[in-house]
Each structure stands twice: as structure tokens, then as C-alpha cells.
Amino acid sequence: MNKTEFKEHQKPFILVKFEQLRLKNKFFILFSAVVVIIIIFVSAAVFYFQRQMLLKEVQEKAFSLTRTLAYSSLNAILQNDYIVIQMLIDSMVESADISSIALLDTSGRVIAADKPELRGHHFTDQLTQKALASDTYHLQDISLDDGRELWDTAVPIFQFNRRIATARITYSMEEPYQGLMNTIIGIGIVALLISLALAYTISKSISKPILDAAGLAEEYGKGNFDAQIPHYAGDEIGQLVITLNKLSKELQDLLNEKIANEGLIMIGEFAAFIIHDLKNPINGIHLLADGLHRRLPTDSPLRKYAAEILLASQRVEDFIKRTLDISKSTKLDIQSIQINEIIEDAVQQVHMVSTHISRKYDQTMPKIPGDYAMLLMALKNLLINAMEAIVDRGTIYIETIWNGEAVIKIGDTGIGISSDRINTIFRPFFSMKEQGHGLGLAMVKRAVTMHRGKIEVESEEGVGSTFTIILPGNCSGP
């Protein structure tokens, strides 16, 4: 048994089972436990303070009834009218809280009581003696063997300054206490049910985004980078969801870039392999086709076929040349270059007959370190793509911005790029043109990446595209 297993073995069984629960169930149990403790604490505090208030209220009620009995029975006692006294006692004893009622003379003999058979009986117990000895209102707490609590109130009855009797009422606290307890228990149960419902709702609202995030990670593992999570509220969980959704796009971009880089490596290996086996035969075919085309009479039907062979071999040579450009050494020839000047050189080398060029150069653009030839090649490719994207007469927009980094924007009013293809345009051999090789933008991407820069594209079908190159002001190459 290793150290970890030993620690697990030492844990209580309940704790081990709790750790194995799902997050939602753990949170529900913990939240519910906290709520139950709070409800018990609050209920105990409420019961204590309400009991004190209830006790005071019962005392006041008991004294009020006892004073009423004393005042109402004074004349009847003087007149020995026991019928009136008994009727008065019978009317008061109907209250459920009153346990017993009695009128005692000064010796403790019962003048009248709620139980008629007690009339004439002498009470000699200690509580009765204290009640008879008190000249003012008197209250005594009685605890019975069965757990019930009674309050014995006594009020003396005077004729002038002479005491003639004592009114005595025993008041039960069982009903008020039971009512208070039932109320608190009822409120506690309702509060507990509401709290449990809230605990379930909150635990679900917290655990569901986490489960969704786990499911999203699983989808990423399967290669489904288009998976998304529905947006939640704008709290921390909502921010987590937004971050995960952004991560999906970033992973897709990284994957596309990885595929593009692997494609460039594959092209380099492929080019190095075929350079000697393919270049010489193609050159020979090109020369033979050119010679044949020159020697055939202008009216010969074979001249057309020779021209087709010549054009096809020229396209293959161009393809090989572009492929070899990508397969060249990744070591940059770093020198101090002026971005505006490179763009002008690229514009002059790309023949644009029917396309208007709008230039907007940032004159504060400083010289930055870079490979002149490689950046020139990249800019020429972007200009050629922009020119070929314009069907009729259109405009190419060129703008440079210096903000600590060299920003180059090349836009056009061409056909644009569809949204389902915009993420794959930098892959080798991807082309939207019928006779394109799909290497131009791959070469641009490679050149920018080698300068530790980045390239972005914005496009709308039928409106045009804008490519933005961002080069660091201090580039030392890979």
C-alpha cells in the first residue's frame, strides 16, 4: 500500500463516499447542510425571544384575569352570594389556558372554585401560604412532574384596609408554548423546502457550465473545434463560457496554421525530391515545344498543339519555381529595410493595366530589420491576388501604419472570399482560381511567420478583401 492509498484508507467511509459524488451533489449537500444549521440557529433564537415575549404576555393576561375576578367577586363575597361567584368562575374557566380558579378566605379555606367539590376545603401547601402572605399581586412558577409549566397568580381582595379573601388563578403555559413551537416548526419546514429548492437550482447553475466545459473539451479532443457552449449570464461563469468559445476559434486557427506549416514542410521535402527528376525534363519539353512552334508554318494545324504544349510546360515551370521558393532555406537575410519602399517596388514589378491603386503611406514609418527579397515576394503575391480578384475595373487600396509595429493593409474591390473558405486560404495548394496553384498565400504566410509577424484577412463576398500584415519593429528571424 503506497502513501496515497494509506491516506485514502485512513479517511472515514462517509468522507470517501462524499468525495466520489458529482460536483452538483456535493454542492447541494454542503449548501443544504449550511442552510439547515442556519435555520436551526435562527429558529432557536426566535423561539427564545418569542418565549420571553409570550411569557410576559401570559403574565399580564393572568394578572388581568385574576384582578378581574377579585374586583368582580368583592360584593358577592360580602353578601355570601355563592351563586354569582360560581357563575363568574364558570364563565372564566372556559378559557383553555386556565387550569384552575379559586377564591380563598384569609385562612386558606376555599370559598368557591372551578371544581365545586373543593368548596370548604383548606389548602395548607407552601404555594398557598405564600399567596396568602402577600399583600400585593403575587406570581409563582409551578413545574409539574409530567413536564407541564403553570403560573399561579394571586391577587388579595380588600374591604377598605381589611383583607377578606384572595383570588387565585392557575394559568397553563402548554397551549401558548405549543402554538409557538408549531409556528416555528412550520416556518422552519417551509424555509427548509425553499432553501433546498434554491440549493438545487444554484448547484445546477454552477455545475452545468462546468459539465458543459468538460463536454466541450471532449469535443476538442475528438477534433470538433466548431463546438460551442450557449452563452450564460455576464458573471464569472459567463466569462468562462465566453473564454472557452474563443478558445474554440483559437484552437481551430492554430490547427489550420499547423496544417499549413506541415504543408510547407511537405512541399519543401517534395520539391527537394523532384527538383532533379522533374526540372530538366520540363525544361527540355519547353525548349522542344518552343522550337517546334517557331519552325511550323503559321498556317499549320500543328502550330496550335505546339502552342498548347508550350503554355502547359510554362505553367509547370512556374509551379516548380514557386514550390522551390517555399523550399528555400528558412534563414533570413536580415537588413535594414523601409516598408514603404518595398511596397513601391512590388507595385512597379506587378503590371496592373486596368486596376487603380490608392496609396496611403505613413511617412513616420521607420526602417525595420527584415529580409527584403522575401517580403517583396510576399507583397507581390498579395498584389497579384488582389488584381486577379477584381473582375472589371476596380481599385486596390494600400495603406501603411506605424504604431510601434509596421502595419501593412492591402485591400481590393474584388469578388471576396466566402466565410467557409476564409480559414483555409493560407493552406498550400488551396486556390479559388481555376488555374491557380494555391501556393501564393502559403508563401505570404511563410514569409510573415518567419519575420515573427502575423497576417489577418477580412473579406465579404461581392465587396472585396483586405489583408493586414503586422511586422514587429525589431525582428531577428526564427
ABEGO torsion letter per residue (X at the ends): XBAAAAAAAABBAAAAAAAABBAAAAAAAAAAAAAAAAAAAAAAAAAAAAAAAAAAAAAAAAAAAAAAAAAAAAAAAAAGBAAAAAAAAAAAAABAABABBBBBBAAGBBABBABAAABGBBBABAAAAAAAABABBBBBBBBBAAGBBBBBBBBBBBBEABBABBBBBBBBAAAAAAAAAAAAAAAAAAAAAAAAAAAAAAAAAAAAAAAAAAAAAAAAAAGBAABBBBBBBABAAAAAAAAAAAAAAAAAAAAAAAAAAAAAAAAAAAAAAAAAAAAAAAAAAAAAAAAAAAABBAABAAAAAAAAAAAAAAAAAAAAAAAAAAABBABBBBBBBBAAAAAAAAAAABBBAABBBBBBBBAABBBBBBBAAAAAAAAAAAAAAAAAABABBBBBBBBBBBAGBBBBBBBBABAEBBAAAAAAAABBGBBABAABAGAAAAAAAAAAAAAGBBBBBBBBBGAEBBBBBBBBABBAEX
